[in-house]
Amino acid sequence: MFPTQFTGASFTWEHVKSKYLFENISLKGFQDLPVLSVTQDKGVVYRDNLDIDIKYDLSTLKNYKLVQPGDFIISLRSFQGGFETSYLTGITSPAYTIFNFIDNQDKDHAFWQYLFKRIDFINSLKRVTFGIRDGKAISFSQFGDVKVKYPSFNEQKHIATALTKLDNTIQLHERKCEELNLIKKALLQKLFPKKDEVIPEVRYKSFSAAWEQRKLGDLAEIVRGASPRPISDPKWFDDNSDIGWLRISDVTNQNGRIYYLEQHISKLGQEKTRVITEPHLLLSIAATVGKPLINYIKTGVHDGFLIFLNPKFDLEYMYQWLEMFRPKWNKYGQPGSQVNLNSNLVRKQKIALPSREEQQRISSFLKQLDSLIALHQRKLEKLKQLKKFLLQNMFI
Protein backbone atom coordinates (compact mmCIF):
# COMPACT_ATOMS: atom_id res chain seq x y z
CA MET A 1 0.00 0.00 0.00
CA PHE A 2 1.34 3.42 -0.96
CA PRO A 3 0.94 6.51 1.22
CA THR A 4 -1.24 9.45 0.26
CA GLN A 5 0.90 11.37 -2.21
CA PHE A 6 1.65 15.06 -2.61
CA THR A 7 0.52 16.86 -5.73
CA GLY A 8 2.88 15.97 -8.53
CA ALA A 9 4.24 12.89 -6.70
CA SER A 10 3.30 9.94 -8.87
CA PHE A 11 6.44 7.79 -9.00
CA THR A 12 6.66 4.36 -7.45
CA TRP A 13 8.82 4.22 -4.34
CA GLU A 14 12.16 2.45 -4.66
CA HIS A 15 12.81 -0.65 -2.54
CA VAL A 16 16.52 -1.41 -2.08
CA LYS A 17 19.03 -2.56 0.51
CA SER A 18 20.78 0.09 2.61
CA LYS A 19 24.23 -0.89 1.33
CA TYR A 20 23.28 0.44 -2.10
CA LEU A 21 22.38 3.80 -0.58
CA PHE A 22 25.04 4.40 2.07
CA GLU A 23 28.75 4.00 2.45
CA ASN A 24 30.42 3.71 5.84
CA ILE A 25 33.05 6.43 6.12
CA SER A 26 33.93 6.01 9.81
CA LEU A 27 37.61 5.12 10.23
CA LYS A 28 38.20 5.09 13.95
CA GLY A 29 36.08 5.48 17.02
CA PHE A 30 36.49 7.70 20.03
CA GLN A 31 37.26 4.68 22.20
CA ASP A 32 40.80 4.62 20.69
CA LEU A 33 41.46 8.29 21.30
CA PRO A 34 44.26 8.90 23.87
CA VAL A 35 43.88 11.40 26.67
CA LEU A 36 44.64 14.78 25.14
CA SER A 37 45.31 18.16 26.62
CA VAL A 38 42.64 20.77 26.02
CA THR A 39 43.68 23.59 23.71
CA GLN A 40 42.07 27.01 23.71
CA ASP A 41 42.98 28.44 20.32
CA LYS A 42 42.69 25.56 17.89
CA GLY A 43 41.10 22.18 17.48
CA VAL A 44 37.75 20.69 16.70
CA VAL A 45 34.73 20.23 18.89
CA TYR A 46 33.84 16.78 20.16
CA ARG A 47 30.27 16.62 21.31
CA ASP A 48 28.92 13.51 23.01
CA ASN A 49 25.12 13.66 22.75
CA LEU A 50 25.53 17.42 22.25
CA ASP A 51 26.25 17.96 25.96
CA ILE A 52 29.99 18.71 26.26
CA ASP A 53 32.43 20.86 24.29
CA ILE A 54 36.07 19.72 24.32
CA LYS A 55 38.87 21.17 22.19
CA TYR A 56 41.53 18.81 20.84
CA ASP A 57 44.81 19.65 19.14
CA LEU A 58 44.29 18.90 15.43
CA SER A 59 47.82 17.50 15.06
CA THR A 60 46.90 14.54 17.26
CA LEU A 61 43.84 13.64 15.17
CA LYS A 62 45.37 12.88 11.78
CA ASN A 63 44.51 9.18 12.08
CA TYR A 64 40.91 9.79 13.12
CA LYS A 65 37.84 10.35 11.03
CA LEU A 66 36.23 13.67 11.83
CA VAL A 67 32.52 14.30 11.53
CA GLN A 68 31.87 17.08 9.04
CA PRO A 69 28.77 19.26 8.79
CA GLY A 70 26.28 17.46 6.56
CA ASP A 71 27.53 13.96 7.42
CA PHE A 72 24.76 11.50 8.11
CA ILE A 73 25.39 9.83 11.47
CA ILE A 74 23.77 6.56 12.49
CA SER A 75 23.96 4.94 15.89
CA LEU A 76 24.35 1.24 15.22
CA ARG A 77 24.92 0.45 18.88
CA SER A 78 21.64 1.86 20.09
CA PHE A 79 19.80 2.72 16.94
CA GLN A 80 16.53 4.10 18.29
CA GLY A 81 16.66 7.87 17.79
CA GLY A 82 20.27 7.64 16.62
CA PHE A 83 19.90 8.93 13.08
CA GLU A 84 21.04 12.51 12.67
CA THR A 85 22.64 14.93 10.27
CA SER A 86 25.75 16.58 11.67
CA TYR A 87 25.74 20.36 11.95
CA LEU A 88 29.13 20.35 13.69
CA THR A 89 32.71 19.34 13.07
CA GLY A 90 34.02 16.85 15.60
CA ILE A 91 35.30 13.41 16.48
CA THR A 92 33.07 10.42 15.92
CA SER A 93 32.12 8.69 19.19
CA PRO A 94 32.23 4.88 19.54
CA ALA A 95 28.47 4.61 19.60
CA TYR A 96 28.08 6.25 16.20
CA THR A 97 29.00 5.37 12.64
CA ILE A 98 29.34 8.05 9.97
CA PHE A 99 27.62 7.35 6.66
CA ASN A 100 27.49 9.17 3.39
CA PHE A 101 24.83 8.74 0.78
CA ILE A 102 26.45 7.05 -2.21
CA ASP A 103 24.59 9.51 -4.44
CA ASN A 104 24.28 12.54 -2.18
CA GLN A 105 22.57 14.72 -4.79
CA ASP A 106 19.16 13.13 -4.61
CA LYS A 107 18.68 12.39 -0.92
CA ASP A 108 16.97 14.65 1.60
CA HIS A 109 18.62 14.08 4.99
CA ALA A 110 15.58 15.14 6.99
CA PHE A 111 13.38 12.65 5.13
CA TRP A 112 15.77 9.81 5.98
CA GLN A 113 15.90 10.81 9.62
CA TYR A 114 12.11 10.56 9.83
CA LEU A 115 12.12 7.27 7.93
CA PHE A 116 14.75 5.72 10.20
CA LYS A 117 13.09 6.91 13.41
CA ARG A 118 9.73 5.35 12.58
CA ILE A 119 8.81 2.50 14.90
CA ASP A 120 8.26 0.20 11.91
CA PHE A 121 11.83 0.72 10.81
CA ILE A 122 13.16 0.27 14.35
CA ASN A 123 11.28 -3.03 14.58
CA SER A 124 12.69 -4.13 11.24
CA LEU A 125 16.20 -3.59 12.62
CA LYS A 126 15.33 -5.61 15.70
CA ARG A 127 14.27 -8.50 13.50
CA VAL A 128 17.61 -8.65 11.68
CA THR A 129 19.89 -8.23 14.69
CA PHE A 130 21.22 -11.35 16.39
CA GLY A 131 23.90 -12.37 18.88
CA ILE A 132 23.57 -9.12 20.84
CA ARG A 133 22.68 -9.31 24.51
CA ASP A 134 20.41 -6.29 24.72
CA GLY A 135 19.08 -6.56 21.16
CA LYS A 136 19.84 -2.91 20.53
CA ALA A 137 22.88 -3.13 18.30
CA ILE A 138 23.39 -3.95 14.65
CA SER A 139 26.55 -4.38 12.61
CA PHE A 140 27.26 -2.35 9.50
CA SER A 141 26.90 -5.45 7.32
CA GLN A 142 23.54 -6.24 8.93
CA PHE A 143 22.39 -2.69 8.44
CA GLY A 144 23.43 -2.87 4.83
CA ASP A 145 21.05 -5.79 4.23
CA VAL A 146 18.03 -3.90 5.62
CA LYS A 147 15.67 -2.98 2.80
CA VAL A 148 14.27 0.54 2.74
CA LYS A 149 11.57 2.14 0.62
CA TYR A 150 11.88 5.74 -0.52
CA PRO A 151 10.30 8.09 -3.10
CA SER A 152 11.80 10.59 -5.51
CA PHE A 153 13.92 13.43 -4.18
CA ASN A 154 11.10 15.92 -4.77
CA GLU A 155 8.66 13.85 -2.72
CA GLN A 156 11.28 13.33 -0.03
CA LYS A 157 11.53 17.12 0.34
CA HIS A 158 7.75 17.53 0.58
CA ILE A 159 7.46 14.87 3.28
CA ALA A 160 10.43 16.21 5.24
CA THR A 161 9.14 19.78 5.06
CA ALA A 162 5.68 18.83 6.32
CA LEU A 163 7.04 16.80 9.23
CA THR A 164 9.67 19.41 10.12
CA LYS A 165 7.03 22.14 10.33
CA LEU A 166 4.91 19.89 12.53
CA ASP A 167 7.91 19.15 14.76
CA ASN A 168 8.57 22.88 15.13
CA THR A 169 4.96 23.45 16.14
CA ILE A 170 5.15 20.62 18.67
CA GLN A 171 8.30 22.13 20.17
CA LEU A 172 6.60 25.52 20.50
CA HIS A 173 3.69 23.95 22.40
CA GLU A 174 6.08 21.95 24.58
CA ARG A 175 7.90 25.15 25.53
CA LYS A 176 4.57 26.87 26.21
CA CYS A 177 3.50 24.03 28.52
CA GLU A 178 6.85 24.14 30.32
CA GLU A 179 6.63 27.91 30.76
CA LEU A 180 3.08 27.76 32.12
CA ASN A 181 4.02 25.02 34.57
CA LEU A 182 6.98 27.08 35.78
CA ILE A 183 4.69 30.09 36.24
CA LYS A 184 2.25 27.93 38.20
CA LYS A 185 5.06 26.58 40.41
CA ALA A 186 6.33 30.10 41.13
CA LEU A 187 2.84 31.38 41.93
CA LEU A 188 2.17 28.54 44.34
CA GLN A 189 5.27 29.56 46.28
CA LYS A 190 4.16 33.18 46.45
CA LEU A 191 0.40 32.83 47.00
CA PHE A 192 0.84 30.61 50.09
CA PRO A 193 2.84 31.63 53.18
CA LYS A 194 6.24 30.09 53.76
CA LYS A 195 6.78 27.70 56.68
CA ASP A 196 5.83 29.21 60.07
CA GLU A 197 4.60 32.43 58.41
CA VAL A 198 1.01 33.70 58.29
CA ILE A 199 1.19 36.22 55.42
CA PRO A 200 1.93 35.24 51.80
CA GLU A 201 4.40 37.14 49.64
CA VAL A 202 1.73 37.99 47.03
CA ARG A 203 -1.83 38.82 48.07
CA TYR A 204 -5.03 40.37 46.78
CA LYS A 205 -5.33 44.01 47.95
CA SER A 206 -8.74 43.56 49.55
CA PHE A 207 -7.36 41.16 52.20
CA SER A 208 -5.10 42.07 55.14
CA ALA A 209 -5.89 39.72 58.05
CA ALA A 210 -3.25 37.23 59.17
CA TRP A 211 -3.82 33.63 58.15
CA GLU A 212 -4.71 31.12 60.83
CA GLN A 213 -2.42 28.17 61.65
CA ARG A 214 -4.41 24.94 61.67
CA LYS A 215 -3.78 21.20 61.46
CA LEU A 216 -5.27 19.33 58.52
CA GLY A 217 -6.87 16.88 60.93
CA ASP A 218 -8.84 19.77 62.49
CA LEU A 219 -10.14 20.86 59.09
CA ALA A 220 -11.56 17.55 57.84
CA GLU A 221 -12.25 13.96 58.80
CA ILE A 222 -9.37 12.19 57.07
CA VAL A 223 -10.03 8.50 56.35
CA ARG A 224 -8.32 5.89 54.25
CA GLY A 225 -9.90 4.16 51.29
CA ALA A 226 -10.40 0.40 51.27
CA SER A 227 -9.74 -2.36 48.74
CA PRO A 228 -11.33 -5.77 48.20
CA ARG A 229 -8.88 -8.65 48.35
CA PRO A 230 -7.48 -10.27 46.35
CA ILE A 231 -7.67 -7.26 44.08
CA SER A 232 -7.16 -9.41 40.98
CA ASP A 233 -10.42 -11.31 41.51
CA PRO A 234 -12.78 -10.33 38.63
CA LYS A 235 -15.86 -10.56 40.87
CA TRP A 236 -15.01 -7.15 42.33
CA PHE A 237 -15.45 -5.42 38.96
CA ASP A 238 -18.32 -4.84 36.55
CA ASP A 239 -18.18 -2.84 33.30
CA ASN A 240 -21.91 -2.03 33.66
CA SER A 241 -21.52 -0.45 37.10
CA ASP A 242 -21.84 3.33 37.43
CA ILE A 243 -19.23 3.41 40.20
CA GLY A 244 -15.71 3.88 38.90
CA TRP A 245 -12.65 2.29 40.49
CA LEU A 246 -9.85 4.78 41.11
CA ARG A 247 -6.28 3.73 40.33
CA ILE A 248 -3.07 5.73 40.55
CA SER A 249 -2.74 5.57 36.75
CA ASP A 250 -6.01 7.52 36.49
CA VAL A 251 -4.54 10.23 38.70
CA THR A 252 -1.38 10.66 36.67
CA ASN A 253 -3.17 10.46 33.31
CA GLN A 254 -5.70 13.14 34.30
CA ASN A 255 -3.32 15.19 36.45
CA GLY A 256 -5.44 15.02 39.56
CA ARG A 257 -8.86 15.92 38.15
CA ILE A 258 -10.87 12.74 37.74
CA TYR A 259 -13.63 13.03 35.12
CA TYR A 260 -13.67 9.41 33.95
CA LEU A 261 -12.54 5.99 35.16
CA GLU A 262 -11.96 3.05 32.83
CA GLN A 263 -12.50 0.37 35.46
CA HIS A 264 -15.77 0.02 37.40
CA ILE A 265 -16.41 -1.76 40.65
CA SER A 266 -19.22 -4.29 41.11
CA LYS A 267 -21.89 -4.18 43.83
CA LEU A 268 -19.99 -6.87 45.68
CA GLY A 269 -16.80 -4.84 45.38
CA GLN A 270 -18.55 -1.69 46.59
CA GLU A 271 -19.17 -3.43 49.92
CA LYS A 272 -15.40 -3.79 50.35
CA THR A 273 -14.37 -0.21 49.58
CA ARG A 274 -15.35 3.41 50.24
CA VAL A 275 -17.69 4.89 47.63
CA ILE A 276 -18.02 8.66 47.21
CA THR A 277 -20.77 10.05 44.98
CA GLU A 278 -19.93 13.78 45.24
CA PRO A 279 -16.68 15.64 44.51
CA HIS A 280 -14.15 15.07 47.29
CA LEU A 281 -10.55 15.97 47.91
CA LEU A 282 -8.27 12.92 48.02
CA LEU A 283 -4.55 12.39 48.57
CA SER A 284 -2.43 9.58 47.18
CA ILE A 285 -0.34 7.83 49.82
CA ALA A 286 1.08 5.05 47.63
CA ALA A 287 3.07 4.99 44.36
CA THR A 288 2.73 8.68 43.38
CA VAL A 289 2.88 9.81 47.00
CA GLY A 290 1.36 13.15 47.97
CA LYS A 291 -0.52 13.78 44.73
CA PRO A 292 -3.85 15.52 45.47
CA LEU A 293 -6.94 14.90 43.36
CA ILE A 294 -10.60 15.74 43.10
CA ASN A 295 -13.16 13.27 41.76
CA TYR A 296 -16.03 14.61 39.65
CA ILE A 297 -17.77 11.25 39.21
CA LYS A 298 -18.94 8.43 41.46
CA THR A 299 -15.78 6.75 42.69
CA GLY A 300 -14.69 3.71 44.65
CA VAL A 301 -11.53 4.61 46.58
CA HIS A 302 -8.95 1.95 47.39
CA ASP A 303 -6.54 1.99 50.30
CA GLY A 304 -3.82 3.86 48.43
CA PHE A 305 -5.73 7.12 48.97
CA LEU A 306 -6.92 9.31 51.84
CA ILE A 307 -10.32 11.01 51.65
CA PHE A 308 -11.04 14.40 53.25
CA LEU A 309 -14.61 14.12 54.56
CA ASN A 310 -16.71 17.03 55.89
CA PRO A 311 -14.10 19.66 54.95
CA LYS A 312 -13.99 23.08 56.60
CA PHE A 313 -12.18 24.63 53.64
CA ASP A 314 -12.69 25.45 50.01
CA LEU A 315 -12.04 22.20 48.13
CA GLU A 316 -10.13 23.79 45.25
CA TYR A 317 -8.01 25.89 47.61
CA MET A 318 -6.84 22.85 49.56
CA TYR A 319 -6.18 20.97 46.32
CA GLN A 320 -3.85 23.79 45.26
CA TRP A 321 -2.17 23.99 48.66
CA LEU A 322 -1.51 20.24 48.66
CA GLU A 323 -0.10 20.55 45.14
CA MET A 324 2.30 23.21 46.41
CA PHE A 325 3.20 21.15 49.49
CA ARG A 326 3.59 17.88 47.60
CA PRO A 327 7.45 17.78 47.43
CA LYS A 328 7.66 18.39 51.18
CA TRP A 329 6.10 15.02 52.04
CA ASN A 330 9.50 13.56 51.19
CA LYS A 331 10.75 14.67 54.62
CA TYR A 332 8.89 11.69 56.08
CA GLY A 333 10.93 9.19 54.05
CA GLN A 334 14.42 7.82 54.61
CA PRO A 335 17.06 8.73 51.96
CA GLY A 336 16.78 6.33 49.05
CA SER A 337 13.57 4.75 50.33
CA GLN A 338 9.91 5.19 49.47
CA VAL A 339 8.02 7.78 51.49
CA ASN A 340 5.80 6.26 54.16
CA LEU A 341 2.80 8.55 54.24
CA ASN A 342 -0.08 7.62 56.52
CA SER A 343 -3.23 9.31 57.74
CA ASN A 344 -1.75 10.37 61.11
CA LEU A 345 1.13 12.23 59.43
CA VAL A 346 -1.34 14.02 57.19
CA ARG A 347 -3.65 14.90 60.09
CA LYS A 348 -0.78 16.48 62.05
CA GLN A 349 0.44 18.61 59.15
CA LYS A 350 0.03 22.33 59.86
CA ILE A 351 -1.29 24.78 57.29
CA ALA A 352 -1.83 28.54 57.24
CA LEU A 353 -5.46 29.15 56.27
CA PRO A 354 -7.06 32.47 55.20
CA SER A 355 -10.75 33.36 55.24
CA ARG A 356 -13.10 31.35 53.02
CA GLU A 357 -13.47 34.35 50.67
CA GLU A 358 -9.71 34.68 50.21
CA GLN A 359 -9.43 30.91 49.71
CA GLN A 360 -11.94 31.14 46.87
CA ARG A 361 -10.16 34.09 45.22
CA ILE A 362 -6.87 32.21 45.23
CA SER A 363 -8.34 28.90 44.10
CA SER A 364 -10.38 30.51 41.31
CA PHE A 365 -7.27 32.12 39.83
CA LEU A 366 -5.17 28.96 40.06
CA LYS A 367 -7.93 26.82 38.59
CA GLN A 368 -8.11 29.13 35.57
CA LEU A 369 -4.35 28.74 35.16
CA ASP A 370 -4.77 24.95 35.39
CA SER A 371 -7.40 25.12 32.64
CA LEU A 372 -5.01 27.07 30.42
CA ILE A 373 -2.24 24.53 31.04
CA ALA A 374 -4.62 21.66 30.29
CA LEU A 375 -5.72 23.37 27.06
CA HIS A 376 -2.14 23.65 25.79
CA GLN A 377 -1.43 20.10 26.91
CA ARG A 378 -4.43 18.81 24.91
CA LYS A 379 -3.23 20.74 21.86
CA LEU A 380 0.21 19.23 22.31
CA GLU A 381 -1.21 15.71 22.56
CA LYS A 382 -3.29 16.24 19.40
CA LEU A 383 -0.22 17.44 17.52
CA LYS A 384 1.71 14.37 18.65
CA GLN A 385 -1.15 12.13 17.55
CA LEU A 386 -1.17 13.91 14.20
CA LYS A 387 2.56 13.30 13.81
CA LYS A 388 2.09 9.64 14.69
CA PHE A 389 -0.67 9.37 12.09
CA LEU A 390 1.47 11.02 9.42
CA LEU A 391 4.47 8.81 10.17
CA GLN A 392 2.21 5.80 9.73
CA ASN A 393 0.65 7.01 6.50
CA MET A 394 3.29 9.06 4.67
CA PHE A 395 5.67 6.13 4.41
CA ILE A 396 5.21 2.67 2.95
Residue pairs with C-beta under 8 A, 6 or more apart in sequence:
1 396
2 12
2 13
2 396
3 393
3 394
3 395
3 396
4 393
4 394
5 155
6 155
6 158
6 159
8 154
9 151
9 152
9 154
9 155
9 158
11 151
11 152
11 155
13 149
13 150
13 151
13 396
14 149
14 150
14 151
15 147
15 148
15 149
16 147
16 148
17 144
17 145
17 146
17 147
17 148
18 143
18 144
18 145
18 146
18 147
18 148
19 143
19 144
19 145
20 102
21 101
21 102
21 107
21 148
22 72
22 99
22 100
22 101
22 102
22 144
23 99
23 100
23 102
24 97
24 98
24 99
24 140
25 65
25 71
25 98
25 99
25 100
26 65
26 92
26 96
26 97
26 98
27 63
27 64
27 65
28 63
28 64
28 65
28 92
29 92
29 93
29 94
30 46
30 48
30 91
30 92
30 93
30 94
31 94
32 64
33 64
33 91
34 60
36 56
36 57
36 60
37 57
38 54
38 55
38 56
39 55
39 56
39 57
40 55
42 55
42 57
42 58
43 55
43 56
43 57
43 58
44 55
44 56
44 58
44 61
44 66
44 89
44 90
44 91
45 53
45 54
45 55
45 88
45 89
45 90
46 52
46 53
46 54
46 56
46 90
46 91
46 93
47 53
47 88
47 90
48 93
56 91
61 91
64 91
64 92
65 92
65 98
66 89
66 90
66 91
66 92
67 73
67 86
67 88
67 89
67 90
67 91
67 92
67 98
68 86
68 89
69 86
69 87
69 88
69 89
70 85
70 86
70 109
71 85
71 86
71 98
71 99
71 100
72 83
72 84
72 85
72 86
72 98
72 99
72 100
72 101
72 109
72 112
73 82
73 83
73 84
73 85
73 86
73 92
73 96
73 97
73 98
73 99
74 82
74 83
74 96
74 97
74 99
74 116
74 143
75 81
75 82
75 83
75 95
75 96
75 97
76 82
76 96
76 97
76 137
76 138
76 139
76 140
76 143
77 94
77 95
77 96
77 136
77 137
78 95
78 136
78 137
79 116
79 122
79 125
79 136
79 137
79 138
80 117
80 122
80 136
81 117
82 95
82 96
83 112
83 113
83 116
83 117
84 113
85 109
85 110
85 113
86 98
92 98
97 140
101 107
106 152
106 153
107 153
107 156
108 153
108 156
108 157
108 160
110 160
110 161
110 163
110 164
111 150
111 156
111 157
111 159
111 160
112 150
112 156
114 159
114 160
114 163
114 391
114 395
115 121
115 148
115 150
115 395
118 391
118 395
119 391
120 392
120 395
121 148
124 146
125 138
125 143
125 146
126 135
128 138
128 142
128 145
128 146
129 135
129 136
129 137
129 138
129 142
132 138
149 395
149 396
150 156
151 159
159 394
159 395
162 390
162 394
163 387
163 390
163 391
163 394
166 383
166 386
166 387
166 390
167 387
169 383
170 380
170 383
170 384
170 387
173 376
173 379
173 380
173 383
174 380
176 376
177 373
177 376
177 377
177 380
180 369
180 372
180 373
180 376
181 373
183 369
184 366
184 369
184 370
184 373
187 202
187 366
187 369
188 320
188 323
188 324
188 366
189 201
189 324
190 200
190 201
190 202
191 200
191 201
191 202
191 203
191 362
191 366
192 200
192 321
192 324
192 352
193 199
193 200
193 211
193 352
194 201
197 352
198 210
198 211
198 212
198 213
198 352
199 210
199 211
200 211
204 358
204 361
204 362
207 354
207 355
207 357
207 358
207 361
209 354
209 355
211 352
211 353
211 354
212 352
212 353
212 354
213 350
213 351
213 352
213 353
214 350
214 351
214 352
214 353
215 347
215 348
215 349
215 350
215 351
216 222
216 308
216 346
216 347
216 348
216 349
216 350
216 351
217 346
217 347
217 348
218 312
219 308
219 311
219 312
219 313
219 318
219 351
219 353
220 281
220 308
220 309
220 310
220 311
220 312
220 313
221 308
221 309
221 310
222 306
222 307
222 308
222 309
222 343
222 346
222 347
223 274
223 306
223 307
223 309
223 343
224 285
224 303
224 305
224 306
224 307
224 343
225 246
225 273
225 274
225 282
225 301
225 302
225 303
225 304
225 305
225 306
225 307
226 272
226 273
226 274
226 301
226 302
226 303
227 272
227 273
227 302
227 303
227 304
228 236
228 268
228 269
228 272
228 273
229 272
231 302
235 266
235 268
235 269
236 265
236 266
236 268
236 269
236 272
237 245
237 263
237 264
237 265
237 266
237 269
238 264
238 265
238 266
238 267
238 269
239 264
240 264
241 264
241 265
241 266
241 267
241 270
242 264
242 298
243 264
243 265
243 270
243 275
243 298
243 299
243 300
244 258
244 260
244 261
244 263
244 264
244 265
244 297
244 298
244 299
244 300
245 261
245 263
245 264
245 265
245 269
245 273
245 299
245 300
245 302
246 258
246 261
246 282
246 295
246 299
246 300
246 301
246 302
246 305
247 261
247 263
247 302
248 284
248 286
248 287
248 288
248 304
250 258
250 261
250 262
251 258
251 284
251 288
251 291
251 293
252 288
252 291
254 260
255 374
256 291
256 292
256 293
256 294
256 319
256 323
257 293
257 294
257 296
257 370
258 293
258 294
258 295
258 296
258 297
258 299
259 296
259 297
260 297
261 297
261 299
265 273
265 275
265 300
269 300
270 300
273 300
273 301
273 302
274 300
274 301
274 307
275 298
275 299
275 300
275 301
276 295
276 298
276 299
276 301
276 307
277 298
279 294
279 295
279 296
279 315
280 294
280 295
280 299
280 307
280 308
280 309
280 315
281 292
281 293
281 294
281 307
281 308
281 311
281 315
281 318
281 319
281 322
282 292
282 293
282 294
282 295
282 301
282 305
282 306
282 307
282 308
283 290
283 291
283 292
283 293
283 305
283 306
283 308
283 322
283 346
284 290
284 291
284 292
284 293
284 304
284 305
285 304
285 305
285 306
285 341
285 342
285 343
285 346
286 303
286 304
286 305
287 304
289 329
289 338
289 339
289 341
290 322
290 325
290 326
290 327
290 329
290 339
290 341
291 326
292 318
292 319
292 322
292 323
292 326
293 305
293 319
294 315
294 316
294 319
301 307
306 343
306 346
308 318
311 318
313 353
313 356
313 359
314 356
314 359
314 360
314 363
316 360
316 363
316 364
316 366
316 367
317 359
317 360
317 362
317 363
319 363
320 362
320 363
320 366
320 367
321 351
325 349
325 351
329 339
329 341
330 339
332 339
332 340
332 341
332 345
333 339
333 340
353 359
354 362
